[in-house]
Amino acid sequence: MKDRIEQMQTKAQALPRARLGFFPTPLHRLDRLSEQLGVNLYIKRDDLTGMNLFGGNKIRKLEYLMGDIVRQGYDTVLTYGAVQSNHAMQTATACRRLGLHPVLCLNPCSERDARNVRANLLLNRILGAEVHVLDYVPDEPEAQMKRRRQALGRARMDELAREGRRCCELPSGGASAMGSVGYVMGYAELMAQCLALRIAPDYVFSATGTGGTLGGMVGGHLALGDRARVIGIADSPLDDDYEQQSADLCNGALALLGSDARATAADIHVDRGYYAPGYEQPSDIGTRAIHLMARQEGLMLDPVYTGKAFAGLLDWVRQGKVKPGSTVVFWHTGGVSALFADREITGPIGEA
């Protein structure tokens, strides 16, 4: 496997890349939880990717996305997300590092959410990002909201073009083939660390939303041919064809890296059973998982992504889907700034 990892690293060097994060991120064993759960549980600390204290998994994608943007000579970057989007905040951070102008088109998940300048929305304001927030429409279908959000973004791009700016549009979550390259390489980084520790994961768990992170991880797994099963825990009610969408992102990233490996929808394993009651809505199981990680290991998870993803991992272990003694990696994708968001997102997390 070492030779395959080195080959992937050599191929990645041919792609444009902006050096934004601090890699490799740590991988270490969670001793107390391992003993409690009866598995060998490790955590991949992509909450520590940088550049700032509130970094997270999107920096891996943004290194390749921003490298390509700089290569093409853009001076402005417009992207999308929810008001507390980690991707949007980290895009603004990357833009400031590279001297680009960040434009964020965001949707609130509640009427109150749109008015509270807290957590990531506060960080966006400190960064001086140009922020546009949609009007909140109760019970609006997600597809309709996304159409309104994109219309807002496209209108602003037209204005910027008339002002003489060169604006690049990034999809929500950085979900693109180039972005997923970051996680093909992130997975290779993980496996290099596992080789050094002389461990071979049976499972790798991660939160999944727009599909670029999961698609990249599966791409790395397929290219290396390791034995791990990569499991995405959904953070929202995903589309019925989500597995195919992620496979497409995976295959696009592998093609950019010159790999012959290819994914089908059957290679994308997603569990949709743990996001309820909804995206950016707290859950009892998520809160319990956050408390467990904090009180057993002194590490923080968040109520939107990693808390629910870790709740899924715990349930898989308790149901016996993960056999006792298995080696399991939990990929911490960051986002702990959500702990400082509105109560509608955090729930009663600090009251127990």
C-alpha positions as CSV (number, residue, x, y, z in Angstrom):
1,M,0.0,0.0,0.0
2,K,2.9,2.4,0.7
3,D,3.8,2.4,-3.0
4,R,0.2,3.2,-4.0
5,I,0.1,6.1,-1.5
6,E,3.3,7.5,-3.0
7,Q,2.0,7.2,-6.5
8,M,-1.2,9.1,-5.5
9,Q,0.9,11.8,-3.9
10,T,3.0,12.2,-7.0
11,K,-0.1,12.5,-9.3
12,A,-1.6,15.1,-6.9
13,Q,1.4,17.3,-7.3
14,A,0.5,18.0,-10.9
15,L,-2.8,19.7,-9.8
16,P,-2.9,23.4,-8.7
17,R,-3.1,23.7,-4.9
18,A,-3.2,26.6,-2.5
19,R,-1.4,25.7,0.8
20,L,-4.0,26.6,3.4
21,G,-4.1,23.9,6.0
22,F,-1.8,22.1,8.4
23,F,-1.3,18.5,7.4
24,P,-1.2,15.7,8.3
25,T,-3.9,16.2,10.9
26,P,-3.5,14.0,14.0
27,L,-4.8,10.4,14.3
28,H,-4.9,9.0,17.8
29,R,-6.6,6.3,19.8
30,L,-9.5,7.1,22.1
31,D,-8.5,4.9,25.0
32,R,-11.4,5.4,27.4
33,L,-14.1,5.0,24.7
34,S,-12.3,2.0,23.2
35,E,-12.4,0.2,26.5
36,Q,-16.1,1.2,27.1
37,L,-17.3,0.2,23.6
38,G,-15.1,-2.9,23.1
39,V,-13.6,-1.7,19.8
40,N,-10.3,0.0,18.9
41,L,-11.6,3.5,18.3
42,Y,-9.4,6.1,16.7
43,I,-10.2,9.7,15.7
44,K,-8.9,11.6,12.7
45,R,-8.7,15.3,13.8
46,D,-9.7,17.2,10.7
47,D,-11.2,19.8,13.1
48,L,-7.5,20.8,13.3
49,T,-6.9,21.5,9.6
50,G,-6.6,25.3,10.2
51,M,-6.2,27.9,9.0
52,N,-7.9,29.4,12.0
53,L,-9.2,28.0,15.2
54,F,-12.5,27.1,13.6
55,G,-11.1,25.2,10.7
56,G,-12.6,21.9,9.5
57,N,-12.8,19.4,6.7
58,K,-13.6,21.9,3.9
59,I,-10.0,23.2,4.0
60,R,-8.9,20.0,2.3
61,K,-11.3,20.7,-0.6
62,L,-10.5,24.4,-0.7
63,E,-6.8,23.8,-1.2
64,Y,-7.5,22.4,-4.6
65,L,-10.5,24.5,-5.4
66,M,-8.7,27.7,-4.5
67,G,-5.5,26.6,-6.3
68,D,-7.5,26.3,-9.5
69,I,-9.3,29.6,-8.9
70,V,-6.0,31.4,-8.5
71,R,-4.5,29.7,-11.5
72,Q,-7.4,31.0,-13.6
73,G,-7.0,34.5,-12.4
74,Y,-10.3,35.1,-10.6
75,D,-10.5,37.9,-8.0
76,T,-13.9,37.0,-6.4
77,V,-15.4,33.8,-5.1
78,L,-19.1,33.3,-4.5
79,T,-20.5,30.3,-2.8
80,Y,-23.6,29.0,-1.0
81,G,-24.7,27.5,2.2
82,A,-26.9,27.7,5.3
83,V,-26.4,30.7,7.6
84,Q,-24.1,28.6,9.8
85,S,-22.4,26.9,6.9
86,N,-18.8,25.7,7.7
87,H,-18.0,25.7,4.0
88,A,-19.1,29.3,3.6
89,M,-17.0,30.5,6.6
90,Q,-14.0,28.5,5.5
91,T,-14.3,29.8,2.0
92,A,-14.2,33.3,3.3
93,T,-11.2,32.4,5.4
94,A,-9.4,31.0,2.4
95,C,-10.3,34.0,0.2
96,R,-8.8,36.4,2.8
97,R,-5.6,34.3,2.9
98,L,-5.3,34.5,-0.9
99,G,-6.3,38.1,-1.4
100,L,-9.7,37.3,-2.9
101,H,-13.1,38.9,-2.3
102,P,-15.6,36.4,-0.6
103,V,-19.3,36.6,-1.4
104,L,-21.7,34.3,0.6
105,C,-25.3,33.6,-0.3
106,L,-26.9,32.0,2.7
107,N,-30.2,30.6,3.7
108,P,-31.6,30.7,7.3
109,C,-33.1,27.5,8.7
110,S,-35.5,29.5,10.9
111,E,-36.7,33.1,11.1
112,R,-34.6,33.7,14.2
113,D,-31.5,32.1,12.6
114,A,-31.5,34.9,10.0
115,R,-31.2,37.7,12.6
116,N,-28.6,36.2,15.1
117,V,-25.1,37.2,14.2
118,R,-23.5,34.3,16.1
119,A,-21.0,31.4,15.5
120,N,-20.1,31.1,11.8
121,L,-22.2,34.1,10.8
122,L,-20.3,36.2,13.3
123,L,-17.0,34.9,11.9
124,N,-18.1,35.8,8.4
125,R,-18.7,39.4,9.5
126,I,-15.3,39.6,11.3
127,L,-13.7,38.3,8.1
128,G,-15.4,41.1,6.1
129,A,-17.2,38.7,3.8
130,E,-20.0,40.1,1.6
131,V,-23.0,38.2,3.1
132,H,-26.4,38.0,1.5
133,V,-29.1,36.1,3.5
134,L,-32.3,34.9,1.9
135,D,-35.7,35.8,3.4
136,Y,-37.0,32.9,5.5
137,V,-40.0,31.1,4.1
138,P,-41.6,28.6,6.6
139,D,-42.0,25.1,5.3
140,E,-40.4,25.9,2.0
141,P,-39.3,22.8,0.0
142,E,-35.5,22.5,0.0
143,A,-35.3,22.4,-3.8
144,Q,-37.3,25.7,-4.1
145,M,-35.0,27.3,-1.5
146,K,-31.9,26.3,-3.4
147,R,-33.4,27.8,-6.6
148,R,-34.0,31.1,-4.8
149,R,-30.5,31.0,-3.3
150,Q,-28.8,30.3,-6.6
151,A,-30.9,33.1,-8.3
152,L,-29.6,35.5,-5.7
153,G,-26.1,34.4,-6.3
154,R,-26.3,34.6,-10.1
155,A,-27.8,38.1,-9.9
156,R,-24.9,39.2,-7.7
157,M,-22.4,37.6,-10.2
158,D,-24.0,39.6,-13.0
159,E,-23.5,42.8,-10.9
160,L,-19.9,41.9,-10.2
161,A,-19.2,41.3,-13.9
162,R,-20.6,44.8,-14.7
163,E,-18.2,46.1,-12.0
164,G,-15.3,44.5,-13.8
165,R,-14.8,41.7,-11.3
166,R,-13.9,38.1,-12.3
167,C,-16.1,35.9,-10.1
168,C,-15.9,32.2,-9.7
169,E,-19.0,30.3,-8.4
170,L,-18.4,27.4,-6.0
171,P,-21.2,24.9,-5.2
172,S,-22.5,24.4,-1.7
173,G,-20.0,22.4,0.4
174,G,-17.4,22.7,-2.3
175,A,-19.0,19.5,-3.8
176,S,-17.1,19.1,-7.0
177,A,-14.6,16.7,-8.5
178,M,-11.7,19.1,-7.8
179,G,-12.9,19.5,-4.3
180,S,-13.1,15.8,-3.7
181,V,-9.5,15.4,-4.7
182,G,-8.7,16.9,-1.3
183,Y,-10.4,13.9,0.4
184,V,-9.0,11.3,-1.9
185,M,-5.6,12.6,-0.7
186,G,-6.9,12.9,2.9
187,Y,-7.8,9.3,2.9
188,A,-4.3,8.4,1.6
189,E,-2.9,10.5,4.5
190,L,-5.0,8.5,6.9
191,M,-3.8,5.2,5.5
192,A,-0.2,6.3,5.7
193,Q,-0.7,7.1,9.4
194,C,-2.4,3.7,9.9
195,L,0.6,2.0,8.3
196,A,2.9,3.9,10.7
197,L,0.8,2.8,13.7
198,R,0.5,-0.8,12.3
199,I,-3.3,-0.8,12.3
200,A,-5.7,-1.6,9.6
201,P,-9.2,0.0,10.0
202,D,-12.2,-2.1,9.5
203,Y,-14.5,0.9,9.4
204,V,-14.2,4.6,8.7
205,F,-17.1,6.8,9.8
206,S,-17.8,10.4,8.8
207,A,-20.7,12.8,8.6
208,T,-21.9,13.4,5.1
209,G,-23.9,16.2,3.5
210,T,-23.2,17.5,0.0
211,G,-21.2,14.3,-0.8
212,G,-17.8,15.6,-1.7
213,T,-16.0,14.5,1.4
214,L,-17.6,11.0,1.3
215,G,-17.0,10.7,-2.4
216,G,-13.3,11.6,-2.0
217,M,-12.9,9.2,0.9
218,V,-14.4,6.3,-1.1
219,G,-12.1,7.3,-4.0
220,G,-9.1,7.0,-1.8
221,H,-10.3,3.7,-0.5
222,L,-10.9,2.3,-4.0
223,A,-7.5,3.5,-5.3
224,L,-5.6,2.0,-2.4
225,G,-7.7,-1.2,-2.2
226,D,-7.6,-1.3,1.6
227,R,-10.1,-3.4,3.6
228,A,-12.0,-0.6,5.4
229,R,-15.7,0.0,4.9
230,V,-16.3,3.7,4.6
231,I,-19.7,4.8,6.2
232,G,-21.3,8.2,5.8
233,I,-23.8,9.3,8.4
234,A,-26.3,11.7,6.8
235,D,-26.8,15.1,8.4
236,S,-30.0,15.8,6.4
237,P,-32.7,14.1,4.3
238,L,-30.6,13.3,1.3
239,D,-31.8,12.9,-2.3
240,D,-32.8,9.4,-3.4
241,D,-29.9,9.5,-5.9
242,Y,-27.4,10.7,-3.4
243,E,-25.2,7.6,-3.7
244,Q,-24.9,8.1,-7.4
245,Q,-24.1,11.8,-7.0
246,S,-21.3,10.9,-4.5
247,A,-20.0,8.3,-6.9
248,D,-19.9,10.8,-9.7
249,L,-17.9,13.2,-7.5
250,C,-15.6,10.3,-6.6
251,N,-15.0,9.3,-10.2
252,G,-14.4,12.9,-11.3
253,A,-11.7,13.2,-8.6
254,L,-10.1,9.9,-9.5
255,A,-10.0,11.0,-13.1
256,L,-8.2,14.2,-12.2
257,L,-5.6,12.1,-10.4
258,G,-5.2,9.8,-13.3
259,S,-6.5,6.8,-11.4
260,D,-8.2,3.9,-13.2
261,A,-10.3,3.1,-10.1
262,R,-14.0,3.9,-10.5
263,A,-17.0,3.8,-8.1
264,T,-20.6,2.9,-8.6
265,A,-23.5,3.9,-6.4
266,A,-23.1,0.5,-4.6
267,D,-19.7,1.6,-3.3
268,I,-21.3,4.6,-1.4
269,H,-22.6,3.5,2.0
270,V,-24.8,6.1,3.6
271,D,-27.0,5.7,6.8
272,R,-29.9,8.1,6.8
273,G,-31.1,7.1,10.3
274,Y,-29.6,9.7,12.6
275,Y,-30.3,13.2,11.3
276,A,-33.8,13.6,12.6
277,P,-35.6,15.8,13.3
278,G,-33.8,17.7,10.5
279,Y,-30.7,19.6,9.4
280,E,-29.4,22.1,11.9
281,Q,-32.0,20.8,14.4
282,P,-30.7,19.2,17.6
283,S,-31.5,15.6,18.6
284,D,-31.3,13.7,21.9
285,I,-29.0,11.1,20.4
286,G,-26.7,13.8,19.1
287,T,-26.6,15.6,22.4
288,R,-25.8,12.4,24.2
289,A,-23.0,11.6,21.8
290,I,-21.5,15.1,22.3
291,H,-21.6,14.7,26.1
292,L,-20.1,11.2,25.9
293,M,-17.1,12.3,23.8
294,A,-16.6,15.4,26.0
295,R,-16.8,13.6,29.3
296,Q,-14.9,10.5,28.3
297,E,-12.2,12.0,26.1
298,G,-12.3,15.8,26.6
299,L,-13.0,16.4,22.9
300,M,-15.8,18.5,21.4
301,L,-18.2,17.6,18.7
302,D,-21.0,19.8,17.2
303,P,-24.8,19.4,17.1
304,V,-25.2,19.6,13.3
305,Y,-22.7,17.1,11.9
306,T,-20.2,15.3,14.1
307,G,-22.5,14.8,17.1
308,K,-25.1,13.0,14.9
309,A,-22.4,11.1,13.0
310,F,-20.8,9.9,16.2
311,A,-24.3,8.9,17.5
312,G,-24.6,6.7,14.4
313,L,-21.2,5.1,15.0
314,L,-22.2,4.4,18.6
315,D,-25.4,2.8,17.5
316,W,-23.7,0.6,15.0
317,V,-21.4,-0.7,17.7
318,R,-24.2,-1.2,20.2
319,Q,-26.3,-3.1,17.6
320,G,-23.4,-5.3,16.7
321,K,-23.1,-4.0,13.1
322,V,-19.5,-3.3,14.1
323,K,-18.1,-6.5,15.7
324,P,-16.3,-6.3,19.0
325,G,-12.6,-5.8,18.6
326,S,-12.9,-4.1,15.3
327,T,-10.6,-1.1,14.5
328,V,-12.8,1.9,13.8
329,V,-11.8,5.5,12.7
330,F,-14.1,8.4,13.4
331,W,-13.3,11.3,11.0
332,H,-13.9,14.5,13.0
333,T,-14.9,16.9,10.2
334,G,-14.9,20.0,12.5
335,G,-17.7,22.5,12.9
336,V,-17.5,23.0,16.6
337,S,-18.4,26.7,16.2
338,A,-22.0,25.5,16.0
339,L,-21.8,25.0,19.8
340,F,-22.1,28.8,20.0
341,A,-25.0,29.1,17.6
342,D,-28.6,29.8,18.6
343,R,-30.5,27.4,20.8
344,E,-32.6,26.3,17.9
345,I,-29.4,24.6,16.6
346,T,-27.7,23.6,19.9
347,G,-30.8,22.5,21.9
348,P,-30.3,22.1,25.6
349,I,-26.8,21.0,25.2
350,G,-25.4,22.8,28.2
351,E,-28.1,22.0,30.6
352,A,-27.4,18.4,31.4
